Amino acid sequence: MKRATKILGLIGRAVDYSYSPLIHNRACGLLGLEYHYTIFNISDPSLIGDALRGAKALGIAGFNVTIPYKKTVVPFLDALSEEAASILAVNTIVNDGGKLIGHNTDIAGFAAPLLPYRESITGTTLSIFGGGGAALAAIEAFNRFFAPKEILIFVRDPEKTRSLLEKSAHDNLTILHSGDPAKMRECRVMVNATPIGTRGSNTSFLPFERELLHSGQIVYDMVYNPLETPLLQAAKQAGATTISGIEMLIGQAERSFTLWTGMQMPTMAVRESLLQEIHQQ
């Protein structure tokens, strides 16, 4: 008798553009696993609790969680991993026999493509544009793996972000208004942790002025669709080293996949399929 297919999915708002179904369904197909990954668009944040209670009742095996619900899901979970608890933000949920456990694979996934540059990053000033769940993962990754001197966080509402980070164990954070990002120029790494530049948005708009970009920087855009965002294009023209959000997407997906299935993702084959799909688009 054929075993029932286990359901996995992505919780987010207007995330039909996501490559996560391609990544995980390709990986499961290559390994012969009876899983199917789909999209769960939830437009109303007040429905998150109902959605997760329904997931328990239906026996859904797990979820990824993306903008804007990485913190919203936390109160409805039964337990958090150490990484998720450190920033109170979740991007992966595992249904363990009816117990929903929240994880954060964004932290290690974000750090992975920066590790080859660790020596030149350690002890320097770094910057993040944005203050949501993705930014929290970047802050944690920077401090866990790179020991920076200072992290500058540029946001539209500094007071709100200060309140969000008031329980942070890190004392090297400086919160600044995003309308005055001139200090970014002195940073070794610049990270876009906002949706600015996502396919379908104003593709000519950058998170900050291109005059801030130069060859001594690493510019990391968490946006992964399109593969080369307007920010990365401008950074390349300025001579900066660039990192696409596709690297973080694959890095965090690889870790989520293992949490759900107990198996290693065939990452090289998945990456090849993903890049082929992107180029076709």
NUTISE-995148 format. One record per residue (C-alpha): residue in one letter; x, y, z. Coordinates in steps of 0.05 Angstrom, whole numbers, plus 32768, in hexadecimal, padded with zeros to 4 digits. Each point is the difference from the previous one (the first is absolute). Layout:
# residues N
R, A, X, Y, Z
...
//
This chain:
# residues 281
R, M, 8000, 8000, 8000
R, K, 801A, 8044, 7FED
R, R, 8010, 802D, 803B
R, A, 7FD8, 8040, 8008
R, T, 8023, 803F, 7FE7
R, K, 8016, 802F, 8037
R, I, 7FF1, 804A, 7FF5
R, L, 8032, 8038, 800A
R, G, 7FF4, 8049, 7FF1
R, L, 8013, 8049, 8003
R, I, 7FD8, 8030, 802B
R, G, 8003, 8048, 7FE8
R, R, 7FDA, 8038, 7FDF
R, A, 7FFD, 8005, 7FB4
R, V, 803A, 7FCF, 7FF8
R, D, 7FEC, 7FDC, 7FC0
R, Y, 8042, 8017, 7FE3
R, S, 8027, 7FD4, 8030
R, Y, 8032, 7FCD, 7FE7
R, S, 7FF8, 7FD6, 803F
R, P, 7FCF, 7FCE, 7FE0
R, L, 8031, 7FF4, 7FC7
R, I, 803A, 7FF6, 8031
R, H, 7FDE, 7FCF, 802F
R, N, 7FD7, 7FDA, 7FCD
R, R, 803E, 7FF6, 7FD6
R, A, 8028, 7FE8, 803C
R, C, 7FC8, 7FD0, 8015
R, G, 7FFA, 7FE6, 7FB9
R, L, 804A, 7FF2, 7FFA
R, L, 7FFF, 7FD9, 8042
R, G, 7FBE, 7FDD, 7FF3
R, L, 7FDF, 801E, 803D
R, E, 7FB4, 8003, 8005
R, Y, 7FFB, 804A, 8010
R, H, 7FDE, 8039, 7FDC
R, Y, 8010, 8049, 800D
R, T, 7FCD, 8037, 7FF1
R, I, 7FEE, 8049, 800E
R, F, 7FD2, 8018, 8037
R, N, 7FF1, 804A, 7FF4
R, I, 7FE1, 8020, 803E
R, S, 7FEB, 8048, 7FF6
R, D, 7FE6, 800D, 8046
R, P, 8032, 7FFA, 803B
R, S, 7FC6, 7FF1, 8030
R, L, 7FF7, 7FBD, 7FDC
R, I, 8046, 7FE5, 800F
R, G, 7FE9, 7FDE, 8040
R, D, 7FC6, 7FDE, 7FDD
R, A, 802E, 7FEA, 7FC8
R, L, 8032, 7FDF, 8030
R, R, 7FC9, 7FDE, 8028
R, G, 7FE4, 7FE6, 7FBE
R, A, 8046, 7FE7, 7FED
R, K, 8002, 7FD6, 803F
R, A, 7FBB, 7FE4, 7FF3
R, L, 8011, 7FEF, 7FB7
R, G, 8044, 7FE3, 8011
R, I, 8027, 802F, 7FD3
R, A, 8049, 7FED, 8008
R, G, 801F, 8045, 8002
R, F, 8006, 8046, 7FE6
R, N, 802F, 8036, 7FEC
R, V, 7FEB, 8046, 8017
R, T, 8010, 8040, 7FDC
R, I, 7FEF, 804A, 7FFF
R, P, 7FDA, 801A, 8027
R, Y, 7FF2, 7FC6, 8030
R, K, 8044, 7FE9, 801C
R, K, 7FF0, 801F, 8043
R, T, 7FB4, 7FFA, 7FFB
R, V, 8002, 7FB4, 8004
R, V, 8029, 7FFC, 8040
R, P, 7FC8, 8004, 8034
R, F, 7FDB, 7FC7, 7FDD
R, L, 803A, 7FCE, 8003
R, D, 800C, 7FCB, 8035
R, A, 804B, 8008, 8004
R, L, 803A, 8026, 7FE1
R, S, 8046, 7FEA, 7FEE
R, E, 803A, 8026, 801F
R, E, 800C, 8027, 7FC0
R, A, 7FB7, 8015, 7FFA
R, A, 7FFB, 8012, 804A
R, S, 803E, 802C, 7FFA
R, I, 7FDB, 8031, 7FD1
R, L, 7FB7, 7FEB, 800A
R, A, 7FF9, 7FF6, 7FB5
R, V, 7FEF, 7FBF, 7FDC
R, N, 8009, 7FED, 7FB8
R, T, 7FF6, 7FB4, 8007
R, I, 7FCB, 7FD9, 8025
R, V, 8003, 7FB5, 800C
R, N, 7FC1, 7FDA, 8014
R, D, 801C, 7FCC, 8030
R, G, 7FC5, 7FD3, 8010
R, G, 7FD0, 803A, 8008
R, K, 8033, 802D, 8023
R, L, 8014, 803C, 7FD6
R, I, 804A, 8011, 8009
R, G, 801C, 8042, 7FE5
R, H, 8046, 8004, 7FE3
R, N, 8029, 8036, 7FDF
R, T, 802B, 7FE7, 7FC7
R, D, 8008, 8047, 7FE5
R, I, 8039, 800D, 8031
R, A, 802F, 7FCA, 7FE6
R, G, 7FE4, 8008, 7FB9
R, F, 8011, 804A, 8000
R, A, 8046, 7FF4, 801B
R, A, 8014, 7FC9, 7FCF
R, P, 8013, 802A, 7FC3
R, L, 8026, 8032, 802C
R, L, 802C, 7FCC, 8022
R, P, 8036, 8003, 7FC9
R, Y, 8009, 804A, 8012
R, R, 8000, 7FF6, 804B
R, E, 8048, 8018, 800B
R, S, 7FF3, 8043, 7FDD
R, I, 7FBD, 800A, 8022
R, T, 8012, 7FF1, 8049
R, G, 8008, 803E, 802A
R, T, 7FE3, 8030, 7FCC
R, T, 7FC1, 802B, 7FFB
R, L, 7FC6, 7FDF, 7FDC
R, S, 7FBC, 801B, 7FEB
R, I, 7FB9, 7FE6, 7FF7
R, F, 7FC9, 8025, 7FDB
R, G, 7FBE, 7FE9, 8020
R, G, 7FE9, 7FEB, 8045
R, G, 7FD2, 7FC3, 7FF6
R, G, 8009, 7FB6, 800D
R, A, 8034, 7FF9, 7FC8
R, A, 8029, 8038, 801F
R, L, 7FFD, 7FDE, 8044
R, A, 801D, 7FC1, 7FE1
R, A, 8038, 8028, 7FE0
R, I, 8010, 8022, 8042
R, E, 8004, 7FBD, 8023
R, A, 802A, 7FE2, 7FC8
R, F, 8031, 803A, 8000
R, N, 800B, 7FFA, 804B
R, R, 8004, 7FB4, 8001
R, F, 8030, 7FF8, 7FC6
R, F, 8025, 8042, 7FF4
R, A, 8009, 8027, 8041
R, P, 7FF6, 8045, 7FE1
R, K, 8015, 8040, 8022
R, E, 7FBC, 8020, 7FF2
R, I, 7FC0, 7FF2, 7FDA
R, L, 7FDA, 803C, 7FE4
R, I, 7FB6, 7FF3, 7FF6
R, F, 7FDC, 8030, 7FD1
R, V, 7FB4, 8002, 8008
R, R, 7FC4, 802D, 7FF3
R, D, 7FEB, 7FFF, 804A
R, P, 803C, 7FFF, 802E
R, E, 7FD6, 8002, 8040
R, K, 7FD8, 7FC3, 7FEB
R, T, 8040, 7FDA, 7FF0
R, R, 8020, 8014, 8043
R, S, 7FC3, 7FE3, 8023
R, L, 8006, 7FC1, 7FD6
R, L, 804A, 7FF8, 8012
R, E, 7FFD, 8017, 8049
R, K, 8009, 7FB8, 8019
R, S, 803A, 7FF3, 7FD1
R, A, 803E, 7FE4, 8020
R, H, 802B, 8026, 7FCE
R, D, 801C, 8044, 8014
R, N, 8020, 8010, 7FBC
R, L, 7FC0, 8016, 7FDE
R, T, 7FF4, 8048, 7FE9
R, I, 7FBB, 8011, 7FE4
R, L, 7FFC, 8038, 7FCE
R, H, 7FCA, 801F, 7FD3
R, S, 7FFF, 7FE2, 7FBA
R, G, 7FF9, 8046, 7FE3
R, D, 8048, 8010, 8013
R, P, 802A, 7FC4, 7FEC
R, A, 8042, 8025, 7FF3
R, K, 8025, 7FD6, 8035
R, M, 7FF4, 7FC2, 7FD5
R, R, 803B, 8016, 7FD5
R, E, 8031, 7FED, 8037
R, C, 7FE3, 7FBA, 8009
R, R, 8024, 7FC1, 7FE9
R, V, 7FBD, 7FDC, 7FF4
R, M, 7FBE, 801F, 7FEB
R, V, 7FC1, 7FD6, 8004
R, N, 7FBC, 800E, 7FE3
R, A, 7FCE, 7FDD, 802E
R, T, 7FC2, 8020, 7FE1
R, P, 7FD5, 7FEA, 7FC5
R, I, 8019, 803B, 7FD7
R, G, 8014, 7FE8, 7FBB
R, T, 7FD3, 7FC2, 8000
R, R, 7FE5, 7FEC, 7FBB
R, G, 7FBF, 8025, 7FF3
R, S, 8013, 803D, 8029
R, N, 8020, 8040, 7FE6
R, T, 803E, 7FE0, 7FE2
R, S, 8025, 8042, 7FF8
R, F, 7FFD, 800F, 804B
R, L, 803C, 7FF3, 802D
R, P, 7FFD, 7FFB, 804C
R, F, 8034, 8038, 8004
R, E, 8029, 802D, 7FD3
R, R, 8031, 7FDE, 7FD1
R, E, 8034, 8035, 8014
R, L, 8009, 7FD9, 8041
R, L, 8019, 7FC3, 7FDB
R, H, 804B, 7FF3, 7FF3
R, S, 8032, 7FC9, 7FF3
R, G, 8012, 7FF4, 8049
R, Q, 7FBC, 7FE5, 8011
R, I, 7FD9, 7FBF, 7FFF
R, V, 7FB8, 800E, 7FEC
R, Y, 7FCE, 7FCA, 8014
R, D, 7FB9, 8005, 7FE7
R, M, 7FCF, 7FD1, 8023
R, V, 7FCF, 8008, 7FC6
R, Y, 8007, 7FC3, 7FD3
R, N, 7FCE, 800E, 7FC9
R, P, 801C, 801B, 7FD1
R, L, 8043, 7FDE, 8007
R, E, 8025, 8041, 7FF2
R, T, 7FDA, 8038, 8021
R, P, 8009, 804A, 7FF0
R, L, 802B, 8006, 803F
R, L, 802F, 7FC8, 7FEB
R, Q, 8005, 801D, 7FBA
R, A, 8014, 8044, 801D
R, A, 8031, 7FDF, 8031
R, K, 8022, 7FDA, 7FC8
R, Q, 8008, 8041, 7FD8
R, A, 8021, 801F, 803D
R, G, 8031, 7FC6, 8005
R, A, 7FE3, 7FE1, 8040
R, T, 7FFC, 7FB6, 800E
R, T, 7FB8, 7FEA, 7FFB
R, I, 7FD7, 7FC8, 801F
R, S, 7FBB, 7FEE, 7FE5
R, G, 7FC7, 7FED, 802E
R, I, 7FFC, 7FBF, 7FDA
R, E, 803C, 7FE9, 802B
R, M, 7FDA, 800C, 8040
R, L, 7FC1, 7FE0, 7FE2
R, I, 8025, 7FC0, 7FF1
R, G, 8027, 8001, 8041
R, Q, 7FC3, 8006, 802C
R, A, 7FD8, 7FD0, 7FD5
R, E, 8035, 7FCA, 8006
R, R, 7FFC, 8004, 804C
R, S, 7FB3, 8001, 8000
R, F, 7FFE, 7FC3, 7FD3
R, T, 802B, 7FD8, 8031
R, L, 7FD4, 8015, 803B
R, W, 7FC2, 7FE6, 7FDC
R, T, 801B, 7FC1, 7FDF
R, G, 803E, 7FED, 8027
R, M, 8026, 7FFD, 7FBE
R, Q, 8034, 802C, 7FDD
R, M, 7FE6, 8029, 7FC6
R, P, 8022, 7FF0, 7FBD
R, T, 8015, 8049, 7FFE
R, M, 8029, 8001, 7FC0
R, A, 7FC8, 7FE2, 7FD6
R, V, 7FCC, 802D, 8021
R, R, 802A, 803E, 7FF3
R, E, 8008, 7FEC, 7FB6
R, S, 7FB4, 7FF8, 7FF9
R, L, 7FF3, 8042, 8023
R, L, 8031, 8027, 7FD5
R, Q, 7FE5, 7FE0, 7FC1
R, E, 7FB9, 8016, 8014
R, I, 8017, 8047, 800F
R, H, 8025, 8007, 7FBE
R, Q, 7FC3, 7FE6, 7FDA
R, Q, 7FD6, 8036, 8021
//
